[in-house]
Amino acid sequence: MRTHDLVVIGAGSGNMVVDDRFADLDVAIVDDRKFGGTCVNYGCIPSKMLSYTAEIADTVANAGDLGIETGHHRMHWAAVRDRVFGRTDTVSDAGERGRRDSDFITVYDGHGRFTAPRALRVTGDGPDVEISAERVVVAAGSRPVIPAPIAKSTLPFETSDTVMRIDSPPRHLAVLGGGYIAAELAHVFSSVGSDITIIEKSGRLLGGPQDDALRTRYTDLMRSRYDIRCGTEVTELAGAPGDLEIRLDDGSVVRADTLLVAAGRRSNSDRLDVGKAGIDTHDDGRIAVDEYCRTSADGVFALGDVSTPVPLKHVANREAAVVKHNLLHPDDLRAVSHELVPSAVFTVPQMASIGVTENDCRDSGLDYRVGLAEYADVAYGWAMEDDTGLCKVLAEPDGTLLGAHILGAQAATLIHVFVVAMNFGIKADELANRPYWVHPALAEVVENALLALRKADS
């Protein structure tokens, strides 16, 4: 058995832990997938590159509303896909090559499972390898959840791990799930010409941190574009490859040539034999960690989707930075906070959020005020002919910001006004009145929502 000073399981955010400050150590990285993890290869980056292209296609398709003649246009799927993955595959390959060329890092191309505390068996194409380390970082990520009616079928289906690399777009794509992954990929394939049906068990699309008022407006908008089957669940996948019959619990059947399963993700901890390492898990399978990202096992840290309660890449990046510091400075530990984490959905329109929702305020019995502003009421909204965008702000009577939610163009950027304000304790009245707000920038919708809080008090 080879013993290392540090073993990192996972070459996504886990790979970010190791830099030249670890050059005096013997470091190992274990992974059986592409370097860069889900974000680079199967998630954030390729999906947003596709989403941006789809947004441009939508803009061109709707340019007639602005008096622009565009003529014939369409998205060339193969060219777009190859451009996206030509970039991400290059990044992944370069990342792996740099690690393999390193003087202090050993890369094990295989799947690692614990055999004892801080000891692993790595299984790959060659002979199994037994390794151990004084310290271990578990960053093994997550995988798509496959509901039982789909898992027990022998018929083909796609997930977010596979669908972005398909050779040609579906004629009719059925999407199981109504969260942000489902919404973004439905938008991409709709823009490339696929008919879309979304099957979602709740009554509205986009749960999680999104406010119900914005979820309702978004769902209504999508009903005008897609076949939306909210409040239904799949009971059986039947038919034949290329001619699927997706049977629902309301008795209806969706016919599609392709099924995308985007019903959530789960921690990969169950594939690591973490019990043999003395690592505790939560009921949902996530590895349990403290505020310093330490597990219940001595010398073992965990970060990212395998453990975090907020499975977003920017959270995993922050956790990786914290773990890096704590490995280098064990006598000066830093904690990670999962409060005030912003999120965004990259569809058309975009949606972004930070803090609590109005339902959270009601459920907690908070005394709160609501400020609302429509994109249609600011000059840049007129320029875009936007009559659906909305900014909603929640604050205490003294102006302490509780949450903010934006539906509309540039939402993922505009939300950062609130991200900064809430992190630095800037109150609503000061934020609205102290800075100049560029006119006629779209940021005026944020200003108006803040000013509307004052009207809510009158």
C-alpha positions as CSV (number, residue, x, y, z in Angstrom):
1,M,0.0,0.0,0.0
2,R,1.3,3.4,-0.9
3,T,1.0,6.1,1.6
4,H,0.5,9.8,0.6
5,D,0.4,12.9,2.8
6,L,-2.9,14.0,1.2
7,V,-5.5,12.2,-1.0
8,V,-8.2,14.2,-2.8
9,I,-11.2,12.2,-4.1
10,G,-12.6,14.1,-7.0
11,A,-11.0,16.2,-9.7
12,G,-13.7,18.9,-9.8
13,S,-13.8,21.4,-7.0
14,G,-11.5,19.1,-5.0
15,N,-8.8,19.7,-7.6
16,M,-9.0,23.4,-6.6
17,V,-7.7,22.6,-3.1
18,V,-4.2,21.8,-4.2
19,D,-1.7,24.5,-5.3
20,D,2.0,25.0,-5.1
21,R,1.8,25.6,-1.4
22,F,1.4,21.8,-1.1
23,A,4.6,21.1,-3.2
24,D,6.4,19.8,-0.2
25,L,3.8,17.0,0.3
26,D,3.1,13.8,-1.5
27,V,-0.4,14.4,-3.0
28,A,-2.8,12.1,-4.8
29,I,-5.9,12.9,-6.8
30,V,-8.4,10.1,-7.5
31,D,-11.2,10.3,-10.1
32,D,-12.7,8.0,-12.7
33,R,-14.3,10.8,-14.8
34,K,-13.0,13.9,-16.6
35,F,-11.0,16.5,-14.8
36,G,-13.0,19.6,-13.9
37,G,-15.9,17.6,-12.5
38,T,-19.5,18.2,-13.2
39,C,-19.2,22.0,-13.7
40,V,-16.7,21.9,-16.6
41,N,-17.9,18.7,-18.3
42,Y,-21.5,18.1,-17.6
43,G,-23.0,21.1,-15.9
44,C,-22.5,24.8,-15.2
45,I,-20.2,25.8,-18.0
46,P,-21.5,23.9,-21.0
47,S,-25.1,24.4,-20.0
48,K,-24.6,28.2,-19.7
49,M,-22.6,28.4,-22.9
50,L,-25.6,26.6,-24.6
51,S,-28.1,28.8,-22.7
52,Y,-26.4,32.0,-23.9
53,T,-26.5,30.7,-27.5
54,A,-30.2,29.9,-27.0
55,E,-30.8,33.4,-25.6
56,I,-29.2,34.9,-28.8
57,A,-31.4,32.6,-30.9
58,D,-34.5,33.8,-29.0
59,T,-33.4,37.4,-29.4
60,V,-33.1,37.0,-33.2
61,A,-36.4,35.1,-33.4
62,N,-38.2,37.9,-31.6
63,A,-36.4,40.8,-33.3
64,G,-39.6,41.5,-35.3
65,D,-41.1,42.9,-32.1
66,L,-38.5,45.7,-32.3
67,G,-39.0,46.3,-36.0
68,I,-36.0,44.3,-37.2
69,E,-36.2,42.0,-40.2
70,T,-34.0,38.9,-39.6
71,G,-35.0,36.5,-42.3
72,H,-34.4,32.8,-42.0
73,H,-32.4,31.7,-39.0
74,R,-31.9,28.6,-36.9
75,M,-29.4,27.2,-34.4
76,H,-27.0,24.6,-36.0
77,W,-26.9,22.1,-33.1
78,A,-23.8,20.2,-34.1
79,A,-21.8,23.4,-34.6
80,V,-22.9,24.9,-31.3
81,R,-22.3,21.6,-29.4
82,D,-18.8,21.2,-30.9
83,R,-17.9,24.8,-30.1
84,V,-19.0,24.4,-26.5
85,F,-17.3,21.1,-25.8
86,G,-14.3,22.0,-27.9
87,R,-13.7,24.7,-25.2
88,T,-14.6,22.6,-22.1
89,D,-12.8,19.4,-23.2
90,T,-9.6,21.5,-23.8
91,V,-9.9,22.9,-20.3
92,S,-10.4,19.5,-18.8
93,D,-7.6,17.9,-20.7
94,A,-5.2,20.7,-19.8
95,G,-6.1,20.4,-16.2
96,E,-5.4,16.7,-16.1
97,R,-2.2,17.1,-18.0
98,G,-0.9,19.7,-15.6
99,R,-1.6,17.5,-12.6
100,R,0.0,14.4,-14.3
101,D,3.1,16.5,-15.1
102,S,3.4,17.8,-11.5
103,D,6.4,16.6,-9.5
104,F,4.4,16.2,-6.3
105,I,1.0,14.9,-7.5
106,T,0.0,11.4,-8.4
107,V,-3.2,11.0,-10.4
108,Y,-5.1,7.7,-10.0
109,D,-7.5,7.2,-12.8
110,G,-10.2,5.0,-11.2
111,H,-12.9,4.8,-8.6
112,G,-11.9,5.1,-5.0
113,R,-13.7,3.3,-2.1
114,F,-12.7,3.4,1.5
115,T,-11.4,0.2,3.0
116,A,-10.6,1.6,6.4
117,P,-10.0,5.1,8.0
118,R,-8.1,7.2,5.5
119,A,-7.4,4.1,3.3
120,L,-8.8,3.5,-0.2
121,R,-8.9,0.9,-2.9
122,V,-8.8,2.5,-6.4
123,T,-10.4,0.4,-9.1
124,G,-9.8,1.3,-12.8
125,D,-8.8,-0.3,-16.0
126,G,-5.7,-1.8,-14.6
127,P,-5.0,-3.7,-11.3
128,D,-6.6,-2.4,-8.2
129,V,-4.4,0.0,-6.2
130,E,-4.4,0.3,-2.3
131,I,-3.5,3.8,-1.0
132,S,-3.7,5.6,2.3
133,A,-3.0,9.1,3.6
134,E,-2.6,11.2,6.7
135,R,-5.4,13.5,5.4
136,V,-8.2,13.0,2.9
137,V,-10.5,15.4,1.1
138,V,-13.7,13.9,-0.2
139,A,-15.1,15.9,-3.1
140,A,-16.8,13.1,-5.1
141,G,-19.7,15.2,-6.2
142,S,-23.2,14.1,-7.0
143,R,-25.2,12.3,-9.8
144,P,-28.7,12.6,-11.3
145,V,-31.6,11.0,-9.4
146,I,-33.4,8.4,-11.5
147,P,-37.0,7.8,-10.2
148,A,-38.0,4.2,-9.9
149,P,-40.4,4.0,-12.9
150,I,-37.5,5.1,-15.1
151,A,-34.8,3.1,-13.5
152,K,-36.7,-0.2,-13.8
153,S,-37.4,0.4,-17.5
154,T,-35.0,-0.9,-20.2
155,L,-35.8,2.0,-22.5
156,P,-33.2,4.7,-23.1
157,F,-33.2,8.1,-21.4
158,E,-30.9,11.1,-21.1
159,T,-29.7,13.0,-18.1
160,S,-27.8,16.3,-17.8
161,D,-24.6,14.3,-17.9
162,T,-25.4,13.1,-21.4
163,V,-28.0,15.2,-23.2
164,M,-25.8,18.1,-24.1
165,R,-23.5,15.9,-26.2
166,I,-26.2,14.2,-28.3
167,D,-25.7,14.2,-32.1
168,S,-29.0,15.8,-33.1
169,P,-31.7,17.6,-31.2
170,P,-34.9,15.6,-30.3
171,R,-38.1,16.2,-32.3
172,H,-40.0,16.1,-29.0
173,L,-38.2,16.2,-25.7
174,A,-40.0,15.2,-22.6
175,V,-38.3,16.7,-19.5
176,L,-39.0,15.0,-16.1
177,G,-38.5,17.6,-13.5
178,G,-39.1,21.4,-13.1
179,G,-36.0,22.7,-11.3
180,Y,-33.3,24.8,-12.7
181,I,-31.5,22.1,-14.6
182,A,-34.8,21.1,-16.3
183,A,-35.7,24.7,-17.1
184,E,-32.3,25.5,-18.6
185,L,-32.0,22.5,-20.8
186,A,-35.7,22.8,-21.9
187,H,-34.9,26.3,-23.0
188,V,-31.8,25.2,-24.9
189,F,-33.6,22.5,-26.9
190,S,-36.7,24.6,-27.5
191,S,-34.5,27.2,-29.1
192,V,-32.9,24.6,-31.3
193,G,-36.3,23.5,-32.5
194,S,-37.5,20.7,-30.2
195,D,-41.1,20.5,-29.0
196,I,-41.0,20.4,-25.2
197,T,-43.1,18.8,-22.5
198,I,-42.2,19.3,-18.9
199,I,-43.5,16.9,-16.2
200,E,-43.3,18.3,-12.7
201,K,-44.8,16.8,-9.6
202,S,-45.4,20.2,-7.9
203,G,-47.9,22.8,-9.0
204,R,-45.2,25.3,-10.3
205,L,-41.8,25.2,-11.9
206,L,-38.6,26.2,-10.1
207,G,-38.7,25.5,-6.4
208,G,-35.9,25.9,-3.9
209,P,-34.9,29.5,-3.2
210,Q,-37.3,31.0,-5.6
211,D,-40.2,33.2,-4.4
212,D,-43.7,31.9,-5.2
213,A,-44.9,35.1,-7.0
214,L,-42.0,34.8,-9.4
215,R,-42.4,31.0,-9.8
216,T,-46.1,31.6,-10.7
217,R,-45.2,34.2,-13.3
218,Y,-42.4,32.0,-14.7
219,T,-44.7,29.0,-14.9
220,D,-47.4,31.0,-16.7
221,L,-44.8,32.2,-19.2
222,M,-43.6,28.7,-19.9
223,R,-47.1,27.5,-20.4
224,S,-47.2,29.7,-23.5
225,R,-44.1,28.0,-24.9
226,Y,-44.2,24.4,-23.7
227,D,-46.6,21.6,-22.8
228,I,-46.5,21.9,-19.0
229,R,-47.8,18.9,-16.9
230,C,-47.5,20.2,-13.3
231,G,-48.9,18.2,-10.5
232,T,-48.2,14.9,-12.2
233,E,-45.7,12.1,-11.7
234,V,-44.4,9.3,-14.1
235,T,-45.8,5.8,-13.3
236,E,-44.3,4.0,-16.3
237,L,-41.9,4.4,-19.2
238,A,-43.1,2.3,-22.1
239,G,-43.1,2.3,-25.9
240,A,-39.9,1.8,-27.9
241,P,-36.6,3.7,-28.4
242,G,-37.4,6.8,-30.3
243,D,-41.1,6.4,-29.6
244,L,-41.4,6.6,-25.9
245,E,-44.7,6.5,-24.0
246,I,-44.4,8.3,-20.7
247,R,-47.4,7.4,-18.6
248,L,-48.5,9.8,-15.8
249,D,-50.5,9.3,-12.7
250,D,-53.4,11.4,-14.0
251,G,-54.0,8.8,-16.7
252,S,-52.4,10.8,-19.5
253,V,-49.6,9.7,-21.8
254,V,-46.8,11.9,-23.2
255,R,-45.3,10.7,-26.5
256,A,-41.7,11.7,-27.2
257,D,-38.7,10.5,-29.0
258,T,-36.4,11.5,-26.1
259,L,-36.7,11.7,-22.3
260,L,-34.5,13.9,-20.2
261,V,-34.5,13.0,-16.5
262,A,-33.8,16.1,-14.5
263,A,-35.5,15.3,-11.2
264,G,-32.7,16.4,-8.9
265,R,-29.3,15.1,-7.9
266,R,-27.9,13.1,-4.9
267,S,-24.6,12.8,-3.1
268,N,-22.1,10.2,-4.3
269,S,-21.3,9.2,-0.8
270,D,-23.0,5.9,-1.1
271,R,-20.5,4.9,-3.8
272,L,-17.5,5.4,-1.4
273,D,-18.1,3.0,1.5
274,V,-17.8,5.9,3.8
275,G,-18.9,3.8,6.8
276,K,-15.7,1.9,6.7
277,A,-13.8,5.2,7.1
278,G,-15.9,6.3,10.1
279,I,-17.6,9.1,8.1
280,D,-21.1,10.0,9.2
281,T,-23.8,10.9,6.7
282,H,-27.2,12.7,6.8
283,D,-30.5,11.0,6.1
284,D,-30.3,12.2,2.5
285,G,-26.9,10.7,2.0
286,R,-24.8,13.8,2.2
287,I,-21.6,13.5,4.2
288,A,-22.0,15.3,7.5
289,V,-19.4,18.1,8.1
290,D,-18.9,20.9,10.6
291,E,-18.4,24.6,9.8
292,Y,-14.8,23.9,9.0
293,C,-15.7,21.2,6.4
294,R,-14.4,18.4,8.7
295,T,-16.2,15.1,8.7
296,S,-16.6,12.8,11.8
297,A,-13.4,11.0,10.8
298,D,-10.1,12.4,12.0
299,G,-8.1,14.0,9.2
300,V,-11.0,13.8,6.6
301,F,-12.6,16.8,5.1
302,A,-15.5,17.0,2.6
303,L,-16.7,19.7,0.2
304,G,-19.0,20.3,-2.7
305,D,-22.1,18.3,-3.7
306,V,-21.0,15.2,-1.7
307,S,-21.6,17.1,1.5
308,T,-22.9,20.6,1.1
309,P,-26.5,21.6,1.9
310,V,-26.3,24.1,-1.0
311,P,-25.2,22.2,-4.1
312,L,-24.0,25.1,-6.3
313,K,-20.6,25.5,-7.9
314,H,-19.9,28.8,-6.3
315,V,-20.5,27.2,-2.9
316,A,-18.2,24.3,-3.7
317,N,-15.5,26.8,-4.7
318,R,-15.9,28.6,-1.4
319,E,-15.7,25.4,0.5
320,A,-12.6,24.4,-1.5
321,A,-10.9,27.6,-0.5
322,V,-11.8,27.0,3.2
323,V,-10.5,23.4,3.1
324,K,-7.3,24.6,1.4
325,H,-6.7,27.1,4.2
326,N,-7.6,24.6,6.9
327,L,-5.2,22.0,5.5
328,L,-2.4,24.6,5.4
329,H,-3.2,26.3,8.7
330,P,-4.7,23.6,11.1
331,D,-4.2,26.0,14.1
332,D,-6.1,28.8,12.4
333,L,-9.3,27.2,11.0
334,R,-11.7,29.1,8.9
335,A,-15.4,28.4,8.8
336,V,-17.7,28.4,5.8
337,S,-21.2,30.0,6.0
338,H,-24.1,29.0,3.8
339,E,-26.1,32.1,4.6
340,L,-26.8,34.6,1.9
341,V,-25.9,32.3,-1.0
342,P,-27.3,33.7,-4.3
343,S,-28.6,31.5,-7.0
344,A,-29.6,32.0,-10.6
345,V,-31.5,30.2,-13.4
346,F,-30.1,30.9,-16.9
347,T,-33.3,30.7,-19.0
348,V,-35.2,33.4,-20.9
349,P,-36.2,35.1,-18.8
350,Q,-33.5,34.6,-16.1
351,M,-34.4,34.3,-12.5
352,A,-32.1,35.1,-9.5
353,S,-32.5,35.1,-5.7
354,I,-30.8,35.7,-2.4
355,G,-32.2,35.5,1.1
356,V,-35.6,34.5,2.2
357,T,-38.9,34.3,0.3
358,E,-42.2,35.9,1.3
359,N,-43.4,32.4,2.4
360,D,-40.4,32.2,4.6
361,C,-41.2,35.5,6.2
362,R,-44.8,34.5,6.8
363,D,-43.8,31.1,8.2
364,S,-41.3,32.7,10.6
365,G,-43.8,35.3,11.7
366,L,-41.6,38.2,10.6
367,D,-42.7,41.8,10.4
368,Y,-41.7,42.6,6.8
369,R,-42.3,44.9,3.9
370,V,-42.5,44.1,0.2
371,G,-41.2,46.3,-2.7
372,L,-42.2,45.4,-6.2
373,A,-41.0,46.9,-9.5
374,E,-41.8,45.9,-13.1
375,Y,-39.3,46.0,-15.9
376,A,-42.1,47.5,-18.0
377,D,-42.0,50.6,-15.8
378,V,-38.4,51.5,-16.5
379,A,-37.0,53.0,-19.7
380,Y,-34.7,50.2,-20.5
381,G,-37.6,47.8,-20.1
382,W,-39.4,49.9,-22.7
383,A,-36.3,49.5,-25.0
384,M,-36.6,45.7,-24.6
385,E,-40.4,45.6,-24.9
386,D,-40.3,43.6,-21.7
387,D,-43.7,43.3,-20.1
388,T,-42.9,40.3,-17.9
389,G,-39.8,41.2,-15.8
390,L,-40.2,41.8,-12.1
391,C,-38.0,42.7,-9.1
392,K,-39.2,41.8,-5.6
393,V,-37.5,43.0,-2.4
394,L,-38.3,41.9,1.2
395,A,-37.2,44.0,4.2
396,E,-37.8,44.5,7.9
397,P,-39.5,47.8,8.9
398,D,-36.1,49.3,9.7
399,G,-34.9,48.6,6.2
400,T,-32.8,45.5,6.9
401,L,-32.9,43.5,3.7
402,L,-34.2,40.0,4.1
403,G,-34.4,38.8,0.5
404,A,-34.5,39.8,-3.1
405,H,-35.9,38.0,-6.2
406,I,-35.6,39.0,-9.8
407,L,-37.3,37.6,-12.9
408,G,-36.1,39.0,-16.2
409,A,-33.2,39.9,-18.4
410,Q,-29.8,40.2,-16.6
411,A,-31.3,38.9,-13.4
412,A,-28.2,36.9,-12.6
413,T,-26.1,40.1,-12.7
414,L,-28.6,42.5,-11.1
415,I,-29.0,40.3,-8.0
416,H,-25.4,41.1,-7.0
417,V,-26.6,44.6,-5.9
418,F,-28.4,42.8,-3.2
419,V,-25.7,40.2,-2.6
420,V,-23.3,43.0,-1.7
421,A,-25.8,45.1,0.3
422,M,-27.0,42.1,2.4
423,N,-23.5,40.9,3.1
424,F,-22.3,44.3,4.2
425,G,-25.5,45.3,6.1
426,I,-26.5,48.1,3.9
427,K,-30.1,49.0,4.6
428,A,-32.8,49.5,1.9
429,D,-33.2,53.3,2.3
430,E,-29.4,53.9,2.1
431,L,-29.1,51.6,-0.9
432,A,-31.9,53.3,-2.7
433,N,-30.9,56.9,-2.1
434,R,-27.1,57.1,-1.5
435,P,-25.7,55.9,-4.8
436,Y,-26.5,57.3,-8.2
437,W,-28.4,54.8,-10.4
438,V,-27.5,55.1,-14.1
439,H,-30.4,56.2,-16.2
440,P,-31.7,54.5,-18.2
441,A,-29.9,51.3,-17.2
442,L,-31.9,48.2,-16.3
443,A,-30.6,48.6,-12.7
444,E,-33.3,51.2,-12.2
445,V,-35.7,48.3,-11.7
446,V,-33.7,47.5,-8.5
447,E,-33.8,51.1,-7.4
448,N,-37.6,51.3,-7.9
449,A,-38.2,48.1,-5.9
450,L,-36.2,49.5,-3.0
451,L,-38.1,52.8,-3.2
452,A,-41.4,50.9,-3.2
453,L,-40.5,49.6,0.3
454,R,-41.0,53.1,1.6
455,K,-44.4,53.2,0.0
456,A,-45.3,49.9,1.7
457,D,-44.8,51.7,5.0
458,S,-47.2,54.6,4.1
